[in-house]
Amino acid sequence: MFDPAMLRRLQKDLQDRMEKMKEDLKTKFVEGSAGGGVVTVVANGNQEISEIRIKPAAIDPEDPEMLQDLIMAATNQALEKSRALNESAVSDITGGLRLPGFF
């Protein structure tokens, strides 16, 4: 027999666990880099950029487009790693079920 109260408790438990996971992911960091490490971007598990490091060797006043490309590549790599970290955490909570609205 269907128990609506139990379903609400399960939903509340899942929401609580997801909120805790989001807080935990704020403290987990991944890095993306480009140009052999001359540009490094750090992101947390919630896809928030927390740091960008650029070595002087990456700065060429004659070619600003190269630096822009390096920053974009490192950022995209960091965000992809962050998404993977996030998806793994969600999968741990949901037992591998892909629930809409959690990514």
N, C-alpha and C positions, 0 to 999 in steps of 0.2 A: 504494500500500500504506500502511496505517495505521501510524504510528510513535508509540508511546506516549511515548517519551523526548522527542520533539519537542513533543508536546502538553503535557507537564509543563513544558518550557522556556518555551513560550508562556504557560502559565498563570502561571508564576513571574514572567515579564516583565510581564504585565498587573498582577499584584499589586504588584510593585515600583513600576510607574508610578502605580497608584492611591494608594499610600502617599505618594509624592512629591507627587501632586496635592493630597492632604489637607493636607500640610504647607504647600504653596504657598497653599492657600485660607485658611489661618490668617492670612495676611498681606494678604489682599485684603478690603476693607471696602466695605459699601454702607450707605446711610442711608434710613430711612423717616421721614416727618414728618407732622404733623397740626396742624390749627388755624393754618394759615398759617405754620408753622415754629416755633410756640411750644413744641412738643414734638418732639424729634428722638431717634431710636433708631438706634444704629450696631451692625451685626452683621458678623461675618466670613463667609467663604464656606462655613464649616462649620455655619452656623445657630447660632452662639454670640453672644449679646448682649455687646458690649464696652463700651457706653456709653449712657447716657440723659441727655439735656440738657433741662431744663425752664426756660423763661424765667419770671420772676416774674409776668408778665401772665397766665400760665396758672393761677395759684394763686388760687382764689376759695374762701375758707373756707365760704362759703354754698352752694357747689355742687361738692363733692368728686367727684360722679359725672361731671361734665364732664371733669375732669382724668383720671379713670380711663379714660373713653372715648377721650380723646386719646392716652393712653399705649398703650392697646390697639390703636388704629388705626395709630399710628406703628410699633409693634412688628410687627404683622401685615404692614405694607408692607415693613419691613426684612427680615423673614424670607422673604417672597415673592421679593424681589430676590436674597437670598442663595441660595435654592433654584434660581433661574434661573441664577445664576453657577455653582453647583455642577453643574447639569445640563449647562451648556455645556462645562465642563471635562471632565466624563465623556464627553460626546459627542465631544470632540476626541480622547480616548484610544481610544474604542471605534469610531471611524469612523461614529458615528451609530447603532450597534446599541444597543438597550435591553436591558441585561443585568440579570437579577433580582438583587436584593441590593446594588446599587450606588447606590441612591437612598434 
